[in-house]
Amino acid sequence: MKYHNWNNAKNELDEEEKDLLSSFEKGEWKKVRDMDKEIERHVEYAKATHRKDKRVNIRISEKV
């Protein structure tokens, strides 16, 4: 199994990714108290985003 060399990956990151990595390496991130609950919450957000149960009716009348 080949592992990713993260040192080389730094050179391939865009500016936003570099900022995130720098922030993480500085210890600026906080742990989530209840990870399972947070994951479930965001899974529900994702499901709601992709749900296709909304209907829209559009009526267009002719100009006379």
C-alpha angles and dihedrals in degrees: 000000000000118000124212115253102228093191091066091042090065089069091054096052124106120231095269092050091048090052091051092048092048091050091050093048091051089057094244094137123093127218118248111242099218107022096178091054092048092049091051091048092053092044087057090050090053092048091050090050092056098039112119101196099112119103127203125193119201122188120194119188125203120248109239 
